[in-house]
């Protein structure tokens, strides 16, 4: 006899899941019930669960503030998804999101990362403790910084990461912090003030404070800056579609973002796996990183394809004042676009130098085995010199990827 929806809900209830109003809960026929823990999981009314890859671990809370829809997400221990839509994303231990969330493909919220109500994410990675306020649109970026729940990077309410340009491209990922230092949980937090915005692709260093109401359109990789007021003088001038006068910065920031994703993947495969992380949760996170790389490489390719049109528009606009070097950069990006794609794709599983990696793993205590040890506490308690070894290893991965890619487009060095 074919299994009914109500019998699937009952099966979860029988294994210990608390289902507050069973008739209001829908479990898709493709969902593997073995991947939903029966230990201390609470499912509130109006919850809908879909996807064969969905994983819900012990202590998860779904729908405390409103209906929840989950599709092919991996939900770690003690995660709270209080209301909204969640698809193809990963939530690690203690992460939480308020009502009205809209979380789409390739998002990773690491330990105790949190978002208040009505937050939109897509291709977004938040390292531990990062906090987003309410009414935030924060797609296509990675954010790190801070040392604990009381000392964390934060995005104020009504903030936007602008990820779509007037030229209709999305080669706009922003690094707010980075991976090599960010995973060590020992850097100064970054603060992005409310009712403001960041125009991607941008690079923001640790300790940076961007005041409330500021729309920031630049890089501050050195960090430690207080940014207030208007960053560029208001102007009224003709808009020339496809001009791209800052193609070097835009391209390099994209390459750097891809390099950091590759470093984070190496971190998951070599470090996080030592702490007894559930295999399905780990594979889900690695899958999301691969999805993020696919997206960034595709968006960079789409930008490169626009260069012949950009050259024509630029020459027509600038006339005799056109920069020959800028034209050559655009020609090079277009001509070598396939080689650039091959270079970045070939390194997507790069793990750096064995000696550098093994030196850090030795300091971490690999020989004693880390299963059962709390990941966050272990990293927080590492001696400074050990964290420095880990940062150095991951930075070599970033540097290797950037060097290989920029060798293909040398005019962008």
N, C-alpha and C positions, 0 to 999 in steps of 0.2 A: 504493500500500500504506500502510495507516495506521501512523503512527509509534508505536513502542513506547516504554515508559518507559526501557528499557535503552539504546535508541538516543539518547534525549535526554541521558542521563548521558554517553554516549560523545561526543556532540557537544560538550558542555562540556569534556570531557577533551581533545578534539582541538583546541579553541581555546586550551588552555593552563591551564585550571583544574586544580589538584591535587586529585584525589578519592581519598582514602586507601583506601576500600573501596567501589568503585562499586556492587556488588549491594545494599549497605545504604542507598543514597541514593535518595530519591524526588523527582522533579521533576514537578509537576502539568502536565497538558496545556495549561493556560491560560497558563503562564509563558512570557514572551517571552525566549528565550535570548539575543537581542541586548542585553538589558538586564542581562546578567551578564557582567562583565569577565573576560577570560581572563588578565589580568596579575596574577600573584602572589596569586591567590585560592586559599585552601585550604578544602576542605570535608571535615570529618571524618566517620567512620561515624555512621549514625543520623540524618543530616540530612534534613529534609523541607522542600521549598520549594513554596509555592503562591501564586497571585494574579497577575493580569495586570499589576498595577502594581508588582510587586516589582522592585527595582533593587539590584544588588550591584556595588559599584565596586572598583577595583584595591586589592589589599592586604588585602581583608577576610578574616577568619578566623572560621569557623563550627564550633562544636562541640568546642573543645579540651578541655572538661571534662565533656561529656555530650551527649546527643542534643539537637538544635535543631530547632524547627518555626518557619518563617517564613511569614507570610501578608500579602501586600500591604504590605510594608515597603520603605523606601528606606534602603539601607545604604551609607554614604559610605566614602571611602578609609580604609584601615587601621583599620577598625572591628573589634572583637572581640566576638562574641556567643558566649560560651563554653558555654552550655547553657540550655535552657528554651524558652518559648513567646513569640513576638513577633508582634503583629498591628497593622496600620494605624498604624505609628509610624515615626519618622525618627531616624537616627543619623548625626551629622555626624563629620567627620574625627577619628579617634583615640578616639572614644567606646568604652567597653567595659563589658560586664556579665558577672558570674560565673555559675556553674552554678545551676540552679534558678530562673532568672528567670521572671517572669510579667508580660509587658508587653502591655497591651491598648491600645485605641483612643486616638489623638490625643496620643501622647507624642512629645516632641522632646528628644533628648539632644544638646546642642551639643558643640563641640570638646573632647575629652579629659574630658568628664564621665564619671564611672565609678561603678559599683555592684559591691559584693562579692557573695557568693553569697546566693541565696534572697531576692530583692527583688521586691516587687510594685508595679507602676506602672500607672496609668490616668489619662488627662488630666493628665499630669505634664510640666512643662517644666523642664529643668535647663540653665542657661546654662553657658558654658565653665568647666571645671575643677571644678564642683561634684561632691562625692564622697559617696556613701552607703555605709554599712557593711553588715553582713550581717543577715539576718532583719529586713528593714525593709518596712513597708507605707506607701507614700507616694503616695497618689492625690489628685487634684484640688488640685494646688498648683504654684506657680512659685517656683523658688529661684535666686538669683543671689549674687554677692559673691566677692571675691578677685581676685587679679591674675595668678596663674600656677599651675602644678601644685604649686609649693611653698608657695603662699599662697592657699588655697581655702576656700570654705564647705564644711562637713561635717555630715553627720547620723550620729550614733553608731549602733552595732548595736542591734537589738531596739527600734527606734523606730517609732512609729505617728503618722500624721496621721489624726486621727479625722474622717471625712468623712460620717458617717451619724448623724443625731440620733435621740433617743428619740421625736421627733415624726414620724419616718419621712420625712425630707426630706434632700436633698443640696445645699441652697443654702449650701455650706460651703467654697468655695475659699479658700486662704490664699496671700497674697503674702509670701514670705520674701525680702526685698529687693524690687526692682522692675525695670521695663524701662528707663525713661529713664536711670538711673544705672548699672544692672547691665550693660548692653551695652558700656559704656565700659571695663570691666575695670580699674577703678581704685579700687574701694571696699573697705572693710574686710570681711573674711569674717564669716560668721555661723556659729555653732556650736550645734548642737542635741545635747545630751548623750545618750548611750546609755540604753536602758531607760526612755525617757521618751516623752512624747507632746505633740502640739499639737492643740488642739480648734478646728477650723475653723468659721466663717471668721475668720482672724486676719491681722493685718498686723505683720510683724516688720522692724525697721529694721536697717541695716548695723552691724556691730560688736557685735551682741547675742550674748551667751553664755547659753544656758539649761542649767543644770547637769544632770548625769546623774540620771535618776530622777524628774525634775519633769514633771508633767502641766500644761502651760500653757494657760489658757483665756481669754486676754485679748489686747490689742494693745500693742505697744511700737514705734510707728512712728518715734520719734525715734532709736532705736538706741543703741548704745554702753552697754548695760546688762548687768549680771550678775544673772541671775535664779536664785535658789536656794530650796529648801524648798517647802512647800505654799503655793500662791498664793491659795487660798480656804479659809476655815475649814470643817472637816468639819461637816455638818449632817444632821439626820434630820427630814425634813418630808414632807408629802404631795406626790406628783407629780401635776400637773394637765396631762394631754395637751393640746397646742395652745395653751398660755398665751402663749408668745413675749413675755416682758417686755422683750427687748432688740431689738425689731424694727428700730429705726433703725440700730444698729451693723451688724446682720446684712445689711440691705438695702444700706447704703452700701458695705460691704466687697465685696459682690457686684458692685455697679456699678463700683467701682474696679478689680476684677479684670478685668472685661470691657474697661474702658478700657485697661488695660495690654496685654491681648491685641491690641487694635487698634493700639496703638503698636508692638508687636513685628512685626505684619504689615507696617506701613509701613516698618519697618527692613529687613525681608527684601526688600521690593519696590523700595526705593530705594537701599539700601546693599550688602547682601550680593550682589545681582545684579551689582555692579561688579567682583567679584573672580573672575570666570570660573567661578562655581559651576555645576555641572552643572544643566541646565535641568530634568531630571526630579527631581533632588534638591531644587531650589528649589521647584518646583511641589508636590512632596510635602509640604514643610514648610508652605507657605502653605495647602495643603489641610487639614493637621492643625490649623492655627490657626483656620480656619473651622469645623472640627468642634468645637474647644474652645469657640468662641463660641456655636455652636448649643446645646451642652450647658449652658453657664452661663445663657443666656437662658431655656432651657426649665426649668431648675431654679429660677430666680428666679420664673418664671411659676407654677410649681407651688406655690411658697411663697405667692405672692399669693392664689391661689385658696383657701387655707386660712384667710384672714383673717375671713370671717363666722363660722366656727366658733370661731376664736380669740377674737373679741369676745364671743361668748356665754359661753364658758368663763371669760374674764377677768372679765366683769361678775358672773357667778355666784360666782366665787371672791373678788373684792375687795369686792363690795357697794358700800356708800356711799363706800368709800375708793378706788374705781376712778378712775384718771386720765382725765379727759376728753380730754386731749391725746393720750395713747396710743391711745385709742379712735379719735380722728380720724385719727391716722397710719395705723392699720390699715384704716380705711374708705377713705382716700385710695389706699393701695397696691392694694386690691382694685378700687376704682372705675376707676383709671387704669392697670390692668395692661396692657391692650392698647396704650395709648399709650406706655407704658414700653418694651414690646417693640418697637414701631415705631421709637422713638427710638434704641434701642441698635442695632437691625438696620440702620437707615439710615446709620449711621456706621461700619459694619464695615470699610469701605475708606477711611476718612478718613486723609488724609496730612498734615494740619496746614497751616500757612501756607507758601506757596511761598517767601517770602523767608527764613523761618527754616530751612527745609529746604535751600534753595540755598546759604545761608551756610555750613552745615556741609559740604555736598558740595564746595563750593569749597575749604574747608580740608582736606578729605580727599584732594583731588587728582584730582577727576573728570576734569578736562580732559586729564590725562596718561594716563588709562586705568589701570585697576587689575587687568586680567586677568593672571593669573600671579603676582600679589603675594599673599603669605600673609595671609589675613584677620586672624588673631589678632595677628600681628606688626604689621600696619598699625595696628590699633586701639591696641595697647600703646604704639606709638611716636608716637602723636599728641601734640602739645603740649597742655598743660592747657587753654589757652584754646579750642582746637579741640574737645576733648572736652566742654567746657562748652557750646559752641554746639550740639553734638549732643544733649546732655541737655536743653537748653532747648527745642529743636525737639520732641523726643519728649514732654516734659512738657506742651507746649501741646496735643498730641493728647489726652493723658490728661485734661487740664483741660477741653478742649472737650467730650469725651464725657461726663464727669461733670456738667458744667454743663447740657448738653442734657437728660440723663436726670433730673437733680434739678429741672429746671424743670417737669417733668411731675408730680413728687411734691414740691412745695416744702416740705412739713412735715418732710422728711428732711434739709433743708440744715443 
